[in-house]
Amino acid sequence: MEHQQHLQWLQSTEYLVVISEAQNEVKTFKDWGLDIIPHRQIIKSRNLEEEFKNEKHPFRLAIVCAMWLTGFDVPSLATLYIDKPLQGHTLIKRSLVKTGSTKAKIMAC
């Protein structure tokens, strides 16, 4: 039964790319063969910050571009992956403090 519940939880998990709005983004994404408009509507119409903080909400995986996570706590955060080189340990400490997590794993390349 436990495996079935875990599978249902995984299947119900929602993921979104959270990207800051940019000037001329519709054209830029269109040039790349992508349509940003439906995605932008989701970002603007929902309170993603509150949804992501709520451990019972299915929005559990955020792929972030341009610092969306900066400045609010996410106590349920389990892993923070940073795709930028880290220099020194202060960035890691700040990231953990900003997420509000005491047990989050930080993975950086």
N, C-alpha and C positions, 0 to 999 in steps of 0.2 A: 504493500500500500504506500509506503514512504517513497519508493521510486516513482510510482505513478503520480503522486502529488508533486514531486520535484519536476517531473517531465511536464506536467500541466503548467507549473510555474514558469518553466523555461519557455514553453510554447506561447504563453500569454505575455511574455516580456516584449515591450515596445522599445524600439531604438530610433533615435533621431540624430541627424547632423544639425548641430546648432551653430550657425554661422552669422557673423555680424553682417548687417546690410551694407552694401557698397554702391557707390554711384555707378550707374550703367550696368548693374549686375545682370539684368535681364538679357541684354545683348551679349555680355561676356559669357554667360552660361549657354546661351543659344549658340554662340560660336564654338563652344565645346560639345555641342550636341545634347545639351541638358536643358530642362525647363525648370527654372527656380521658382516660378510663380506659385504652383500648388504648395511647395515646401515653405515658401515665405508666408503664405496664408496660415499654415499650421503654426508657425513660429509666432505670428502676430495675434492669432485668435485665442491662443491658449496661454495659461500661466505655467510655463514649463519649469520655472524655478520652484514653484510650490509643488508641482507634480513630481519633480525629481527628488525633492526632500521627503516626500511621503512614501515610506517603505511599502505601503500597501498598494500604491498606484503602479500600474504595469509599465510606466516609463522608467526603465531601470538602467538603460545604457545610453549614454550621451557621448557622441563624437563631437568634440568641441573645436571650433576654430575662432580665434580672436578673443580669448579670455572671458567666455561666458561664466565660468565657474568662479572667477575672481570676486571676492567680496561677500559670499554668503556661505553659511554652514550646511553641511550635508552629513549628519552623524552616521547615517547608514552606509556611507561610501566604503566600499571594500578595496577597490584598486584604482589608482590614478596612474595612467600611463602618459608619460611626457615624451613627445617625439623630438625634443630639442636637446642638444648637449647641455649637461648641467656642470656648473663650475662652483665648487664649494658646496657645503652642506646647508647654507642658509636658505637656498631656494626650496630645498626639500622640507625644512622646518616650516617655512612660510606656507607651503602648499598644504601640509598637514594641519596647521593652525586654521587656514582659510576653509578647509573642508570640514573642520570640527571633528575629525575622526582621530581617535587615539590608536586604532588598530588597522588603519588603511595601509595597504602595500603600495609603494611608489615604484614604478618601473620606468626607467629612462634609457634612451639609446645613446 
